[in-house]
Amino acid sequence: EKEMAAVIAAQLRAIGLEPTLIGASPERPNVVATLQGAANSGKTLALNGHMDTVMPSKQWTLDPFGATIVGNRLYGLGVLDMKASLAVFIYAAKALLEAGITLGGDLLLTFAVDEEPGGASPYGTNYLLDHGLTATTAIVAEPGLDNVTIGHRGGYRFKITVRGEAAHTGSLQWERRELGKNAIAAMGDVITALRDLEIPSQPAAAFPGRKSVFTFPTLIQGGATINTVPEECIAYGDSRLMPGNTEAQLEGLIRERLDRIEGLDYSLDKLLFVPAVQIATDEPIVQILKGRTQEIAGITPTTEGCGPWNDGWMFISRGIPAICGFGPAGAGVHAADEYVELDSFIATTRIFVRAIIDYLGVAE
């Protein structure tokens, strides 16, 4: 991320902007640059994207770091998720500067760290918003032109630890059940108790036909050696949430079932909570992006929420309407041979330029 921030900052300086590097650590700085407007519109538009990527799949057939162009596709790790969108920000700002356009409000370009590990980091977009960044609307430019994403589902990830008592499996005390309690077997009772747990969910306009989903276990760890009664077993779970679901609600549903198990010694730890969020389809930025996409790319995008969450909730939970995904098209996100379609990259840049002008206006 430090090297990526340096590359982005250099590109921003090359087009005439003055980027600021800000973060909890100088090794992981976020990058912020402002294209100053005339401030007569009372509006500020933030473009937001993350600089980090996942690790490359072992199934790549091309060099994941090669930036290989084949036909209309540029292949590379993170090129779609989401370096292409970050480049769109810079080229859109460059186009506005070269055209001599003074916007009616400020355009903020924000490049964040640490989104991929869970979309709930205190070091990236959250850090910027906690340290003075604000806007009247935002676009989180996750890939895809076919949907102007008006929200995302949330999530609650958790860990359950079951404690037993260690004993040698060859000992007389274990044979007589005077010593030892199998934590893995007790975790089996936990799994049975939570198997059919359903999370209440209300229909939401942004998520037609979707519901909250509880998945447990997704990962289990337990035991030390084959000849020892396991004294501890840990299991992890993942819940996908609809608007209205809360952290307290999820914890209550889990504890209600586990507290019925006689003699169970357990602890429940939250690993992550992200609220589900949505904005209205009549928000100006939604209608602007939809109209400009039809005009420029010949695509009539839908307006729905997405399943995986991203940094969009950080804006929306602070009262800033945010698009939770709109950017260049391609394929292979978090998979092998990730690519961006180059004509889509160009079209997206044109859409962003027009949308920025439409939203912020032009100084008179």
KEVOFI-526202 format. One record per residue (C-alpha): x, y, z. Coordinates in steps of 0.2 Angstrom, whole numbers, plus 5000, padded with zeros to 4 digits. Example, Ala and Ser with C-alpha at 12.3 -4.5 7.8 and 13.67 -1.06 7.14 Angstrom:
<rs>
5062 4978 5039
5068 4995 5036
</rs>
This chain:
<rs>
5000 5000 5000
5014 5012 5004
5021 5010 4986
5004 5011 4978
5001 5027 4988
5017 5034 4981
5013 5030 4963
4995 5038 4965
5002 5053 4973
5015 5055 4959
5001 5054 4946
4990 5067 4955
5005 5079 4956
5008 5076 4937
4991 5082 4933
4992 5098 4944
4984 5092 4961
4992 5092 4978
4989 5075 4986
4990 5073 5005
4995 5056 5013
4986 5053 5029
4984 5037 5040
4987 5029 5056
5004 5023 5050
5016 5031 5038
5018 5013 5031
5000 5012 5026
4994 5030 5021
4978 5034 5012
4979 5047 4998
4967 5062 4997
4967 5075 4983
4954 5089 4980
4949 5097 4964
4944 5114 4971
4927 5121 4965
4919 5138 4966
4909 5132 4981
4893 5140 4975
4883 5124 4973
4885 5119 4992
4890 5101 4986
4905 5090 4988
4907 5074 4979
4919 5061 4985
4926 5047 4974
4932 5032 4984
4942 5017 4981
4954 5005 4989
4972 5002 4985
4975 4985 4992
4972 4968 4984
4969 4950 4988
4983 4937 4986
4985 4930 4968
4976 4913 4965
4988 4899 4960
4977 4896 4945
4983 4911 4935
4988 4907 4917
4996 4924 4915
5008 4934 4926
4997 4942 4939
5009 4957 4940
5012 4958 4921
4999 4970 4916
4996 4960 4900
4985 4967 4886
4976 4954 4875
4964 4961 4863
4952 4973 4873
4957 4966 4890
4971 4971 4902
4975 4957 4914
4983 4959 4931
4980 4956 4950
4968 4969 4956
4966 4978 4939
4947 4977 4941
4946 4977 4960
4950 4991 4959
4965 4999 4951
4955 5003 4935
4943 5013 4945
4957 5023 4954
4964 5027 4937
4947 5033 4932
4947 5045 4946
4964 5052 4940
4959 5053 4922
4942 5061 4925
4951 5075 4936
4964 5077 4922
4950 5079 4909
4941 5092 4919
4958 5102 4922
4963 5101 4904
4945 5107 4898
4947 5122 4910
4931 5118 4919
4928 5126 4936
4916 5115 4946
4903 5122 4957
4908 5112 4972
4923 5102 4977
4928 5085 4970
4937 5074 4982
4948 5059 4976
4951 5047 4990
4962 5031 4989
4960 5020 5004
4970 5006 5012
4964 4990 5020
4947 4987 5012
4950 4969 5007
4952 4960 5024
4934 4964 5029
4927 4981 5023
4927 4986 5041
4944 4993 5044
4948 5008 5055
4963 5012 5045
4956 5016 5028
4940 5026 5023
4934 5026 5041
4950 5034 5046
4948 5048 5033
4930 5051 5039
4935 5051 5057
4948 5064 5053
4938 5077 5044
4933 5070 5027
4916 5074 5023
4905 5076 5007
4887 5078 5002
4888 5062 4992
4900 5048 4987
4904 5035 4974
4913 5019 4980
4919 5013 4963
4918 4994 4964
4917 4986 4947
4903 4985 4935
4893 4997 4924
4877 4986 4924
4871 4991 4941
4871 5008 4950
4873 5000 4967
4862 5008 4980
4867 4998 4995
4875 4982 5002
4870 4968 5014
4879 4968 5030
4888 4955 5040
4892 4948 5057
4907 4936 5059
4910 4928 5075
4920 4915 5085
4914 4902 5097
4926 4894 5109
4921 4878 5118
4932 4873 5133
4933 4855 5139
4946 4846 5150
4962 4837 5144
4966 4820 5148
4977 4805 5141
4966 4794 5131
4975 4779 5139
4973 4784 5157
4961 4775 5170
4953 4792 5174
4947 4794 5156
4942 4776 5155
4931 4779 5170
4926 4796 5165
4933 4804 5181
4944 4816 5171
4942 4824 5154
4929 4832 5144
4930 4832 5125
4928 4850 5118
4926 4844 5100
4911 4833 5105
4904 4848 5114
4906 4858 5099
4895 4845 5090
4881 4850 5102
4884 4868 5097
4883 4865 5079
4867 4855 5081
4859 4869 5091
4863 4882 5078
4860 4872 5063
4843 4879 5058
4845 4896 5065
4836 4909 5055
4839 4928 5056
4823 4938 5055
4823 4950 5040
4812 4962 5033
4810 4965 5014
4820 4979 5007
4819 4989 4991
4837 4988 4987
4838 4969 4989
4823 4961 4981
4820 4943 4985
4835 4942 4997
4836 4938 5015
4848 4936 5030
4858 4921 5030
4867 4912 5045
4881 4900 5041
4890 4890 5054
4903 4883 5055
4914 4889 5041
4930 4884 5050
4934 4873 5065
4950 4871 5075
4952 4859 5089
4963 4846 5097
4982 4844 5101
4987 4826 5098
4978 4810 5093
4980 4803 5111
4974 4818 5121
4956 4822 5125
4954 4839 5117
4952 4853 5130
4947 4867 5117
4938 4868 5101
4935 4884 5091
4923 4887 5077
4919 4902 5066
4903 4908 5058
4898 4921 5045
4881 4930 5044
4875 4940 5030
4862 4953 5035
4848 4964 5029
4844 4982 5034
4838 4982 5052
4848 4967 5058
4859 4972 5073
4875 4965 5082
4865 4964 5098
4851 4954 5089
4863 4941 5082
4872 4939 5098
4856 4936 5107
4850 4923 5094
4866 4913 5096
4866 4914 5115
4848 4910 5117
4851 4893 5109
4868 4889 5117
4863 4893 5135
4851 4879 5134
4865 4866 5132
4868 4859 5149
4886 4860 5155
4892 4869 5140
4907 4880 5144
4909 4893 5130
4913 4910 5124
4906 4920 5110
4917 4934 5102
4912 4946 5088
4925 4947 5075
4917 4960 5064
4900 4968 5062
4895 4979 5046
4877 4985 5045
4867 4983 5029
4864 5000 5021
4853 5007 5007
4849 5023 4999
4834 5029 4988
4834 5027 4970
4829 5045 4968
4845 5051 4975
4852 5063 4962
4869 5054 4960
4859 5038 4956
4849 5046 4943
4864 5055 4935
4874 5039 4934
4860 5029 4927
4856 5042 4913
4874 5045 4908
4877 5026 4907
4863 5024 4895
4869 5039 4885
4888 5035 4884
4889 5016 4886
4872 5011 4879
4868 5001 4895
4853 5003 4905
4859 4999 4923
4848 4992 4937
4848 5000 4954
4849 4987 4967
4860 4983 4982
4875 4970 4981
4878 4955 4992
4896 4958 4997
4899 4974 5008
4912 4987 5005
4917 5004 5012
4900 5011 5007
4892 5009 5024
4905 5020 5031
4898 5035 5021
4879 5030 5023
4880 5027 5042
4887 5045 5043
4872 5052 5033
4881 5053 5017
4872 5045 5002
4884 5034 4993
4884 5023 4978
4891 5006 4984
4898 5000 4967
4900 5008 4950
4915 5006 4939
4923 4998 4924
4918 4981 4918
4928 4965 4917
4929 4948 4926
4940 4937 4938
4938 4947 4954
4947 4937 4968
4950 4924 4955
4963 4919 4942
4966 4930 4926
4957 4945 4932
4955 4958 4919
4947 4975 4915
4939 4978 4898
4948 4993 4891
4933 5001 4881
4923 5000 4897
4937 5009 4906
4937 5023 4893
4917 5024 4894
4918 5024 4913
4930 5039 4913
4918 5048 4901
4903 5044 4912
4912 5050 4928
4917 5066 4920
4899 5070 4915
4892 5064 4931
4904 5075 4941
4899 5090 4931
4880 5086 4932
4881 5084 4951
4893 5098 4956
4888 5110 4942
4899 5122 4934
4905 5139 4941
4897 5154 4932
</rs>
